[in-house]
Amino acid sequence: MTSRIDFLTQPEVKEFIRENVNADPNKLILNPPASFRANIKEIASQILSRQKAKGKLESWASNFDIIMPPPLSIEQASSDTTSQYKRNLIGGKHLVDLTGGMGIDCFSLSESFERTSYVERDPDLCEVFRHNSKVHKRKIDLINSTAEDYLKHHSLDTQNVIAYIDPARRDQSKKRVFRIADCSPNLTELMPALSKKTSQVLVKYSPLLDVSSLIKSIDHIKELYVVSVKNDCKELLLLIDFSFKGESQIKCINLETDQQAFSFSMKEEHSASPVYGNYKQFIYEPNSSIMKAGAFNKVAEIFNVSKLANNTHLYTSNEIIESFPGRIYQVIDTVNKKSIKAYAKDGKINVITRNYPLNPQELKKKWKLKDGGRYYLLAFSDQNNKAQMIIANRFDQ
C-alpha cells in the first residue's frame, strides 16, 4: 500500500498540484481526474494549503518538493518574515523544538544553532518532517514524543540548551482557545521541568492573549516581543531566561516598515504622565504592536506628543515627529456636510474612530460613505468627552 508521503512525492502528483495550484479545490473534489480519484482530497488539501501560504510562507508555497501543512495549520504557522525575525533572537549550541509540528520555525531557527532536536508527538507529522528535512538539506534530530515526556526522560546539557515552544491554540474540537492554561502544552505546568533542563525558552503565543497577564503569570520573562508585519499584529514572543529576575522589557516590533522598535516596561508605563490637549496640526496613531502592548502613556512621554484624551489613544503636536512609530495624519479641515462632499469623492473616504460613540461602519452608514480615496475622516472624543470629527491626509505615505 502506497503511503501518503510516497503518493504526494510521485512526479505525476507533484506536477498535477503545480498545474492546478490556483484551481478551486472544491471543484477538483467534485470532479476529480480518474487517475487521482481515490486521493483527490489529499491533493486538494495540498493545493488549498499552498493558496493560504501564498504571500505568507512563499518559500514553502513555491517549493513543490515540500509536503505542506494542513490548511488549518497555515493559520497558526509563522510567516517567512516572522520566522526570520525569531532566528535573530536566539542562538547557540543546542535548540530543542518541543512542539515541532510542520517544522517551519524549527528549520529557520536551526540556522542559528550547532545542533537542533525536533520533538513532536504526532508520528505522521514526524514522517512529513523527515521528508521535508531532506528537501531542506538539514540534519536535525527527530524525536517522536510529547514535550513533557521528552523533558522527563532525556538528559540535557542545561547551560547549552535553548527550547522553543509554540503551544497549540485550538482544543480537541478545533475551537480557538485564548488562555495559557488552555493551550497545549500548558507552559505554566511545564516551567519546573524547563528550568531544570534549559537555560532559555522562546515561546510563541497568539496576539489575542493579554500582554500584562502573560507577564504576571509567567516568571523569568526577560523580553516580550509584540510582533507585527506591516501594522498587522501577528504573534507574541516570550524570551524566558531562568537566570533573569528583573523587570520584563516589552518590545514592539513592526516588520517590513522603517519604524524603529519601541521598548518599555509595565512599570514605566504605569509611572508615565502624558500631557493632554486638543488636536493640533498633526495626529499620530501608534502602530498595532504598541496598541496591543498597551504603551498608551509611555509613547506620549517618549515622543513628546499630547494625548487627545485618557481613553482616546491618538496623539497630537504642531511640529511633525517623523520618527513616531505609527501612522501620521495632517489635519486639513473640520467635518460638516460641505467638507464631506468636497473630500469624499464618489462618497469614498477612509473612516477611523477612536473612543467615539459610533464605530466606523455605523458612521459610514450615517454619512452614506464607503472606504477609499486619499483622505481620512478621524472621529474621536476629546479630553472633555466631546465628539470631534476632522479631515486629514496621511503624512507618512
C-alpha positions as CSV (number, residue, x, y, z in Angstrom):
1,M,0.0,0.0,0.0
2,T,1.4,3.4,-1.0
3,S,1.9,5.8,1.9
4,R,0.7,9.3,1.9
5,I,4.2,10.7,1.5
6,D,5.1,8.2,-1.3
7,F,1.9,9.3,-3.1
8,L,2.4,13.0,-2.7
9,T,6.0,12.8,-3.9
10,Q,5.3,11.0,-7.1
11,P,6.3,13.1,-10.1
12,E,2.9,13.0,-11.7
13,V,1.2,14.1,-8.5
14,K,3.6,17.0,-7.9
15,E,3.1,18.1,-11.5
16,F,-0.7,17.9,-11.1
17,I,-0.5,20.1,-8.0
18,R,1.7,22.5,-9.8
19,E,-0.6,22.8,-12.7
20,N,-3.7,23.2,-10.5
21,V,-2.2,25.3,-7.7
22,N,-4.7,28.1,-8.5
23,A,-7.7,25.9,-9.1
24,D,-10.7,25.7,-6.8
25,P,-10.1,22.7,-4.5
26,N,-13.8,22.1,-4.0
27,K,-14.3,21.8,-7.8
28,L,-11.4,19.3,-8.0
29,I,-13.1,17.2,-5.3
30,L,-16.4,17.2,-7.1
31,N,-14.9,16.5,-10.5
32,P,-11.6,14.6,-10.0
33,P,-9.5,13.1,-12.7
34,A,-9.9,9.4,-12.8
35,S,-6.2,8.7,-12.1
36,F,-6.4,10.6,-8.8
37,R,-10.0,10.0,-7.7
38,A,-9.1,7.9,-4.6
39,N,-6.7,10.6,-3.3
40,I,-8.2,13.8,-4.5
41,K,-9.0,15.1,-1.0
42,E,-5.3,14.8,-0.1
43,I,-4.3,16.7,-3.3
44,A,-7.0,19.3,-2.7
45,S,-5.7,19.9,0.8
46,Q,-2.2,20.4,-0.5
47,I,-3.5,22.9,-3.1
48,L,-5.5,24.8,-0.5
49,S,-2.5,25.0,1.8
50,R,-0.4,26.4,-0.9
51,Q,-3.0,29.0,-1.7
52,K,-3.3,30.0,2.0
53,A,0.5,30.2,2.3
54,K,0.9,32.4,-0.8
55,G,2.4,35.7,0.3
56,K,2.8,34.5,3.9
57,L,5.0,31.4,3.6
58,E,6.2,31.9,0.0
59,S,9.3,29.8,0.4
60,W,7.1,26.7,1.1
61,A,4.2,27.6,-1.2
62,S,6.5,27.8,-4.2
63,N,8.5,24.6,-3.5
64,F,6.6,21.7,-4.9
65,D,9.0,19.1,-3.4
66,I,7.8,20.1,0.1
67,I,4.7,18.5,1.7
68,M,2.6,21.3,3.0
69,P,0.9,21.5,6.4
70,P,-2.9,21.1,6.6
71,P,-4.8,24.3,5.7
72,L,-5.8,24.9,9.3
73,S,-2.1,24.7,10.4
74,I,-1.2,27.5,8.0
75,E,-3.3,30.0,10.0
76,Q,-1.1,29.4,13.1
77,A,2.1,28.9,11.2
78,S,4.8,31.6,11.2
79,S,5.4,33.5,8.1
80,D,8.7,33.7,6.3
81,T,9.1,37.2,7.8
82,T,8.4,36.3,11.4
83,S,10.4,33.1,11.2
84,Q,13.4,35.0,10.0
85,Y,12.9,37.6,12.8
86,K,12.9,34.8,15.5
87,R,16.1,33.4,14.1
88,N,17.9,36.6,15.4
89,L,16.5,36.3,18.9
90,I,18.2,33.1,20.0
91,G,21.2,31.0,19.0
92,G,23.9,28.8,20.4
93,K,24.8,25.2,21.0
94,H,21.6,23.2,21.1
95,L,18.0,24.1,20.1
96,V,15.2,21.8,21.3
97,D,11.9,22.5,19.5
98,L,9.4,20.9,21.8
99,T,6.3,21.4,19.6
100,G,7.8,20.6,16.2
101,G,4.7,20.4,14.1
102,M,5.4,21.0,10.5
103,G,8.8,22.5,11.4
104,I,8.5,25.9,9.8
105,D,10.1,27.7,12.8
106,C,12.4,24.7,13.5
107,F,14.0,24.9,10.1
108,S,14.5,28.6,10.4
109,L,15.8,28.6,14.0
110,S,18.2,25.7,13.3
111,E,20.4,28.0,11.2
112,S,21.4,29.8,14.5
113,F,22.4,26.6,16.3
114,E,25.1,24.0,16.1
115,R,22.6,21.2,16.8
116,T,18.8,21.0,16.6
117,S,16.3,18.5,18.1
118,Y,12.8,18.3,16.7
119,V,10.2,16.9,19.2
120,E,6.7,16.0,18.0
121,R,4.0,13.8,19.5
122,D,2.2,13.0,16.1
123,P,4.0,10.2,14.2
124,D,2.5,11.3,10.9
125,L,3.9,14.8,11.3
126,C,7.3,13.3,12.2
127,E,7.3,11.4,8.9
128,V,6.4,14.6,7.0
129,F,9.2,16.5,8.8
130,R,11.6,13.7,7.9
131,H,10.8,14.1,4.3
132,N,10.9,18.0,4.3
133,S,14.2,17.8,6.2
134,K,15.7,16.1,3.2
135,V,14.3,18.7,0.9
136,H,15.8,21.5,3.1
137,K,19.0,19.5,3.4
138,R,19.0,19.9,7.2
139,K,20.4,17.3,9.6
140,I,18.0,17.6,12.6
141,D,17.5,15.0,15.4
142,L,13.9,13.7,15.2
143,I,12.1,12.5,18.4
144,N,8.5,11.3,18.4
145,S,7.4,12.3,21.9
146,T,5.4,14.7,23.9
147,A,7.2,17.8,25.3
148,E,6.5,16.5,28.8
149,D,7.9,13.1,28.2
150,Y,11.0,14.4,26.4
151,L,11.9,16.7,29.2
152,K,11.3,13.9,31.7
153,H,13.4,11.2,30.0
154,H,16.2,13.0,28.2
155,S,19.4,14.2,29.8
156,L,20.3,17.7,28.5
157,D,23.3,20.0,29.0
158,T,21.2,22.7,30.7
159,Q,23.5,25.6,30.1
160,N,23.8,25.0,26.4
161,V,20.1,24.1,25.7
162,I,17.5,26.7,24.5
163,A,13.9,25.4,24.0
164,Y,11.3,26.7,21.5
165,I,7.6,26.2,22.2
166,D,4.6,27.1,20.0
167,P,1.6,25.8,22.1
168,A,-1.4,24.6,20.1
169,R,-4.2,27.2,20.4
170,R,-7.1,25.0,19.5
171,D,-8.9,22.4,21.6
172,Q,-9.9,18.9,20.5
173,S,-12.9,20.4,18.7
174,K,-10.6,22.7,16.7
175,K,-12.0,25.8,18.5
176,R,-9.6,28.6,19.4
177,V,-8.5,29.0,23.0
178,F,-7.1,32.2,24.5
179,R,-5.8,31.3,27.9
180,I,-2.4,30.0,28.7
181,A,-3.9,27.1,30.7
182,D,-6.0,26.0,27.7
183,C,-3.0,25.9,25.2
184,S,-1.1,22.7,24.7
185,P,1.4,22.2,26.2
186,N,0.5,24.3,29.2
187,L,3.6,26.5,29.8
188,T,3.0,27.1,33.5
189,E,2.9,23.3,34.1
190,L,6.0,22.8,32.0
191,M,8.1,25.6,33.7
192,P,9.6,23.4,36.5
193,A,10.9,20.9,34.0
194,L,12.1,23.6,31.6
195,S,14.0,25.3,34.4
196,K,16.0,22.1,35.1
197,K,16.7,21.2,31.5
198,T,17.2,24.5,29.6
199,S,18.8,27.9,30.1
200,Q,16.3,29.9,28.0
201,V,12.9,29.3,26.3
202,L,11.4,31.2,23.4
203,V,7.6,30.8,23.4
204,K,5.2,31.9,20.6
205,Y,1.7,32.9,21.5
206,S,-1.3,34.3,19.7
207,P,-1.6,38.1,19.7
208,L,-5.1,37.6,21.2
209,L,-3.5,36.8,24.6
210,D,-3.2,39.7,27.1
211,V,0.4,41.1,27.4
212,S,0.1,42.2,31.1
213,S,-1.5,38.8,32.1
214,L,1.4,36.9,30.5
215,I,3.9,38.9,32.4
216,K,2.0,38.4,35.7
217,S,1.5,34.7,35.1
218,I,5.0,33.6,33.9
219,D,8.3,34.1,35.8
220,H,11.7,35.0,34.3
221,I,10.4,36.8,31.2
222,K,13.4,38.8,30.1
223,E,11.8,40.2,27.0
224,L,8.3,40.0,25.5
225,Y,8.1,40.9,21.8
226,V,4.9,42.1,20.2
227,V,5.5,41.4,16.5
228,S,3.5,43.0,13.7
229,V,4.1,42.8,10.0
230,K,3.0,45.9,8.1
231,N,0.9,47.0,11.1
232,D,-0.9,43.6,11.3
233,C,-0.2,42.1,14.8
234,K,1.0,38.5,14.2
235,E,2.4,37.0,17.4
236,L,3.7,37.4,20.9
237,L,7.1,36.1,21.7
238,L,8.3,35.4,25.3
239,L,12.0,35.1,25.9
240,I,12.3,33.3,29.2
241,D,15.8,33.3,30.9
242,F,15.9,31.3,34.1
243,S,18.8,33.4,35.4
244,F,16.8,36.7,34.9
245,K,14.9,38.2,37.8
246,G,14.5,41.9,36.7
247,E,11.7,43.9,35.1
248,S,10.4,42.4,31.8
249,Q,11.1,44.6,28.8
250,I,8.3,44.8,26.2
251,K,9.5,45.3,22.6
252,C,7.0,46.5,20.0
253,I,8.2,45.5,16.5
254,N,6.6,46.4,13.2
255,L,8.4,44.4,10.5
256,E,8.6,45.3,6.8
257,T,8.4,49.0,7.7
258,D,11.0,51.6,8.5
259,Q,9.6,52.1,12.1
260,Q,12.1,51.6,14.9
261,A,11.4,49.1,17.8
262,F,9.7,50.7,20.8
263,S,10.7,49.3,24.2
264,F,9.2,49.9,27.6
265,S,8.3,48.1,30.9
266,M,5.0,47.9,32.6
267,K,6.5,49.9,35.5
268,E,7.5,52.7,33.1
269,E,4.0,52.7,31.5
270,H,2.3,53.0,34.9
271,S,4.5,55.8,36.0
272,A,4.3,57.8,32.8
273,S,2.3,61.1,32.9
274,P,1.2,62.1,29.4
275,V,0.1,65.7,28.6
276,Y,-3.4,66.1,27.4
277,G,-4.5,68.6,24.8
278,N,-6.8,69.5,21.9
279,Y,-5.8,68.3,18.4
280,K,-3.2,70.3,16.6
281,Q,-1.7,70.2,13.1
282,F,-0.5,66.6,13.3
283,I,-2.3,63.5,14.7
284,Y,-0.5,60.2,15.5
285,E,-1.9,56.7,15.6
286,P,0.6,54.2,17.2
287,N,1.3,51.0,15.3
288,S,-0.6,47.8,16.2
289,S,2.2,46.4,18.3
290,I,2.2,49.4,20.6
291,M,-1.6,49.4,20.8
292,K,-1.5,45.7,21.7
293,A,1.2,46.1,24.3
294,G,-0.7,49.0,25.9
295,A,2.0,51.6,25.9
296,F,-0.6,54.3,25.7
297,N,1.1,56.7,28.2
298,K,4.8,56.0,27.6
299,V,4.7,56.6,23.9
300,A,3.3,60.1,24.5
301,E,6.1,60.8,27.0
302,I,8.9,59.4,24.8
303,F,7.9,61.3,21.7
304,N,6.7,64.5,23.4
305,V,3.2,64.5,21.9
306,S,0.0,65.3,23.6
307,K,-2.7,62.7,24.1
308,L,-6.2,63.7,23.0
309,A,-8.0,62.0,26.0
310,N,-7.3,59.3,28.5
311,N,-9.2,56.7,26.6
312,T,-8.5,58.1,23.1
313,H,-5.3,56.6,22.0
314,L,-4.4,59.3,19.5
315,Y,-1.7,61.9,19.9
316,T,-1.0,65.3,18.6
317,S,1.6,68.1,18.0
318,N,2.2,71.2,16.0
319,E,5.7,70.1,15.0
320,I,6.0,66.9,12.9
321,I,7.6,64.0,14.7
322,E,8.6,61.8,11.7
323,S,10.2,59.1,13.9
324,F,6.8,58.4,15.6
325,P,6.2,54.6,15.3
326,G,2.9,54.6,13.6
327,R,0.7,56.5,11.2
328,I,0.9,60.2,11.0
329,Y,-2.0,62.4,9.8
330,Q,-2.0,66.0,8.9
331,V,-5.2,67.9,9.7
332,I,-6.7,69.8,6.8
333,D,-10.3,70.5,7.7
334,T,-13.2,70.0,10.2
335,V,-16.2,67.9,9.2
336,N,-19.5,69.2,8.0
337,K,-21.8,68.3,5.1
338,K,-20.0,70.7,2.8
339,S,-16.5,69.4,3.6
340,I,-17.6,65.7,3.4
341,K,-18.8,66.3,-0.1
342,A,-15.5,68.1,-1.0
343,Y,-13.2,65.4,0.2
344,A,-15.2,62.2,-0.2
345,K,-15.2,61.9,-3.9
346,D,-17.9,59.5,-5.0
347,G,-18.6,59.0,-1.3
348,K,-15.2,57.5,-0.7
349,I,-13.2,58.4,2.4
350,N,-11.2,56.3,4.9
351,V,-13.0,56.3,8.3
352,I,-11.2,55.8,11.6
353,T,-12.9,56.0,15.0
354,R,-11.2,56.1,18.5
355,N,-13.3,56.3,21.6
356,Y,-16.2,57.6,19.6
357,P,-20.0,56.8,20.0
358,L,-20.2,55.2,16.6
359,N,-17.9,52.6,15.1
360,P,-16.6,53.1,11.5
361,Q,-19.4,51.0,9.9
362,E,-22.1,53.0,11.8
363,L,-20.5,56.3,10.9
364,K,-20.2,55.4,7.2
365,K,-23.9,54.4,7.2
366,K,-24.9,57.6,8.8
367,W,-23.0,59.8,6.3
368,K,-23.5,57.4,3.3
369,L,-19.8,56.8,2.9
370,K,-17.6,53.9,1.8
371,D,-13.9,53.3,2.3
372,G,-11.4,54.6,-0.3
373,G,-9.9,57.7,-1.7
374,R,-6.9,59.7,-0.4
375,Y,-8.5,61.4,2.6
376,Y,-9.3,60.2,6.1
377,L,-12.1,61.0,8.4
378,L,-10.9,60.8,12.0
379,A,-13.6,60.7,14.7
380,F,-12.8,60.7,18.4
381,S,-13.7,62.1,21.8
382,D,-11.6,64.8,23.3
383,Q,-10.5,65.3,26.9
384,N,-13.8,66.9,27.7
385,N,-15.6,63.8,26.3
386,K,-16.8,65.9,23.3
387,A,-17.2,64.1,20.0
388,Q,-14.9,65.5,17.3
389,M,-14.5,64.8,13.6
390,I,-11.8,66.1,11.3
391,I,-10.5,65.5,7.7
392,A,-6.8,64.6,7.4
393,N,-4.2,63.4,4.9
394,R,-1.7,60.6,5.6
395,F,1.6,62.4,6.1
396,D,3.7,59.2,6.3
397,Q,2.7,57.7,2.9
